[in-house]
Amino acid sequence: MGFGEHTFPVQIGLLQENQAWSPDSRACRKLTHYRRGLLLDRRRHKDCDPPILPSRTGLPQLSLHTPLGALTFSEEDGAIVALDWGWGRDQSETMLLARARTQMHEYLDGERQQFELPTRLVGTVYQRKVWEALSSIPYGQTRSYAAIAGMAGGGARSVGQANRRNPVPILVPCHRAVGADGIGGYSGNEGLATKRYLLQLEAHSL
């Protein structure tokens, strides 16, 4: 099986399908107490007013509320092809998307260390090498950009550029790539605040 079609050996009680979501809803208040105080400050909790993503034409999508804000999975031909920050305009609960939602909740609850989902990642040959190297970093550990470059080729800068093109953040754990003398960058969601949250989540769950 090539990396482009890969199964990663990697709910909280969410809103029901027709349940309203508001900053004062019980589900939103519950999320502000999620994971023993590790969550981002509620004032930055965008899930209480989730942005609407443009539709990925023709692809089934399913969104979920998390302490990091809304996340949306997209599926194509029986594989996860994207994980976006924000709320999808169109919602379809396929078996695979429901499984992806459940596994993401388990991960954010500290109950899952590996995702078991088929993915199909579109990128250049080099980007796919970087994503494969990222996927080899164990849960709760980090690797420097230079170390990842040693596995995939190129340099630290090109690794960072490939990270920014990662279509499935968290599933391919680009948050585990750090600088030689610091946390490095992160382009997803709220940037470094999101990266610190994910690294702290994994450290506390070991």
C-alpha positions as CSV (number, residue, x, y, z in Angstrom):
1,M,0.0,0.0,0.0
2,G,1.5,3.4,-1.0
3,F,1.5,6.3,1.3
4,G,-1.2,8.1,-0.8
5,E,-3.6,5.4,0.3
6,H,-2.7,4.8,3.9
7,T,-4.4,3.4,7.0
8,F,-3.1,5.2,10.1
9,P,-2.7,2.6,12.9
10,V,-3.1,6.1,15.1
11,Q,-17.4,11.3,21.5
12,I,-17.1,13.5,23.7
13,G,-20.9,13.8,23.8
14,L,-21.3,16.1,20.9
15,L,-24.3,18.0,19.8
16,Q,-27.1,15.9,18.3
17,E,-27.8,16.6,14.7
18,N,-30.5,19.2,15.3
19,Q,-29.3,20.5,18.6
20,A,-28.6,24.2,18.7
21,W,-25.0,25.4,19.4
22,S,-24.4,28.7,21.2
23,P,-21.8,30.2,23.6
24,D,-24.2,29.5,26.4
25,S,-25.1,25.9,25.4
26,R,-24.3,23.1,27.8
27,A,-22.1,21.5,25.3
28,C,-20.1,24.7,24.9
29,R,-19.7,25.1,28.6
30,K,-18.7,21.4,28.9
31,L,-15.9,22.0,26.3
32,T,-14.5,24.9,28.4
33,H,-13.7,22.3,31.1
34,Y,-12.4,19.7,28.7
35,R,-9.1,17.8,29.4
36,R,-8.3,19.1,32.9
37,G,-7.7,22.7,32.0
38,L,-5.5,22.1,29.0
39,L,-7.9,23.7,26.6
40,L,-7.4,27.1,25.0
41,D,-8.8,30.2,26.7
42,R,-12.6,30.3,26.2
43,R,-12.2,33.8,24.8
44,R,-10.4,32.2,21.8
45,H,-12.7,29.3,21.6
46,K,-14.0,29.8,18.1
47,D,-16.2,26.7,18.2
48,C,-18.8,28.7,20.1
49,D,-19.2,30.6,16.8
50,P,-17.7,28.3,14.2
51,P,-16.7,29.7,10.8
52,I,-18.3,28.2,7.7
53,L,-16.0,26.5,5.2
54,P,-16.5,26.7,1.5
55,S,-18.0,23.4,0.3
56,R,-15.6,20.9,-1.3
57,T,-17.6,20.3,-4.4
58,G,-19.2,16.9,-4.5
59,L,-17.4,15.4,-1.5
60,P,-19.2,14.2,1.7
61,Q,-18.2,16.2,4.7
62,L,-18.8,15.9,8.4
63,S,-17.9,18.5,11.0
64,L,-17.4,18.3,14.8
65,H,-17.0,20.7,17.7
66,T,-13.8,20.5,19.6
67,P,-11.8,22.6,22.2
68,L,-9.7,23.7,19.2
69,G,-12.7,24.9,17.3
70,A,-14.7,23.3,14.5
71,L,-13.0,20.6,12.4
72,T,-14.3,19.1,9.2
73,F,-13.5,15.8,7.6
74,S,-13.9,15.2,3.8
75,E,-14.2,11.8,2.2
76,E,-13.7,10.7,-1.4
77,D,-13.9,7.1,-2.7
78,G,-13.8,5.5,0.8
79,A,-10.8,7.5,2.1
80,I,-10.3,10.7,4.1
81,V,-8.8,13.3,1.8
82,A,-8.9,16.4,4.0
83,L,-9.3,17.7,7.5
84,D,-10.0,21.4,7.6
85,W,-10.3,24.0,10.4
86,G,-13.8,25.3,10.4
87,W,-17.4,24.1,9.9
88,G,-18.4,22.5,6.6
89,R,-21.4,24.1,4.8
90,D,-22.8,20.7,3.8
91,Q,-23.0,17.7,6.2
92,S,-23.1,14.0,5.3
93,E,-22.7,11.3,7.9
94,T,-21.2,8.4,6.1
95,M,-19.9,5.4,8.0
96,L,-16.2,6.5,7.4
97,L,-16.8,10.1,8.4
98,A,-18.7,9.0,11.6
99,R,-15.7,6.7,12.4
100,A,-13.3,9.6,11.8
101,R,-15.4,11.9,14.1
102,T,-15.4,9.3,16.9
103,Q,-11.7,8.7,16.6
104,M,-10.9,12.4,16.8
105,H,-13.0,12.7,19.9
106,E,-11.1,9.8,21.4
107,Y,-7.8,11.4,20.6
108,L,-8.8,14.7,22.1
109,D,-10.1,12.8,25.2
110,G,-6.6,11.3,25.6
111,E,-8.0,7.9,24.9
112,R,-6.5,7.2,21.5
113,Q,-2.8,7.5,20.3
114,Q,-3.2,6.3,16.7
115,F,-5.8,6.9,14.1
116,E,-7.1,3.9,12.1
117,L,-8.5,5.6,9.0
118,P,-7.9,5.1,5.3
119,T,-6.5,8.3,3.8
120,R,-5.6,9.4,0.3
121,L,-3.2,12.4,0.4
122,V,-2.6,14.4,-2.7
123,G,0.8,16.1,-2.9
124,T,4.2,16.1,-4.6
125,V,6.6,13.2,-4.2
126,Y,8.6,15.2,-1.8
127,Q,5.6,16.3,0.3
128,R,4.4,12.8,0.6
129,K,7.9,11.7,1.9
130,V,7.7,14.4,4.5
131,W,4.2,13.4,5.5
132,E,5.3,9.8,5.8
133,A,8.2,10.8,8.0
134,L,5.9,12.9,10.2
135,S,3.6,9.8,10.5
136,S,6.5,7.8,11.9
137,I,6.9,10.1,14.9
138,P,5.5,8.3,18.0
139,Y,2.7,9.8,20.0
140,G,4.0,12.2,22.7
141,Q,7.3,12.7,21.0
142,T,8.8,15.3,18.7
143,R,11.4,15.5,16.0
144,S,13.3,18.6,14.7
145,Y,12.7,19.8,11.2
146,A,16.3,18.9,10.4
147,A,15.8,15.3,11.6
148,I,12.7,15.0,9.4
149,A,14.8,16.4,6.5
150,G,17.3,13.7,7.2
151,M,14.5,11.1,6.6
152,A,12.7,12.8,3.7
153,G,15.5,14.8,2.1
154,G,15.7,18.5,1.5
155,G,16.3,21.0,4.4
156,A,14.4,22.3,7.4
157,R,12.8,25.1,5.4
158,S,11.4,22.7,2.8
159,V,10.1,20.4,5.5
160,G,8.2,23.4,7.0
161,Q,6.7,24.2,3.6
162,A,5.5,20.6,3.2
163,N,4.0,20.7,6.7
164,R,1.9,23.7,5.6
165,R,0.5,21.7,2.7
166,N,-0.5,18.8,4.9
167,P,-4.1,18.1,4.0
168,V,-4.9,16.2,7.2
169,P,-3.4,17.9,10.2
170,I,-3.5,15.9,13.4
171,L,-3.9,12.6,11.4
172,V,-0.5,13.4,9.9
173,P,1.0,14.9,13.1
174,C,2.8,18.0,11.7
175,H,2.5,19.4,15.3
176,R,5.2,17.0,16.3
177,A,7.8,18.8,14.1
178,V,9.7,21.4,16.1
179,G,12.6,23.7,15.7
180,A,16.1,22.8,16.9
181,D,15.9,25.4,19.7
182,G,12.2,26.1,20.0
183,I,8.7,25.0,19.2
184,G,8.9,26.1,15.6
185,G,5.8,27.2,13.6
186,Y,2.3,26.0,12.9
187,S,0.0,27.2,10.2
188,G,-3.2,25.5,11.4
189,N,-6.1,27.1,13.3
190,E,-4.6,29.5,15.9
191,G,-1.0,28.8,15.1
192,L,1.3,28.1,18.0
193,A,-1.5,28.1,20.6
194,T,-3.0,25.1,18.7
195,K,0.4,23.4,18.4
196,R,1.1,23.8,22.2
197,Y,-2.3,22.4,23.0
198,L,-1.8,19.3,20.9
199,L,1.7,18.7,22.3
200,Q,0.5,19.2,25.9
201,L,-2.5,16.9,25.3
202,E,-0.2,14.1,24.2
203,A,2.3,14.7,27.0
204,H,-0.4,14.5,29.7
205,S,-2.0,11.4,28.1
206,L,1.1,9.2,28.3
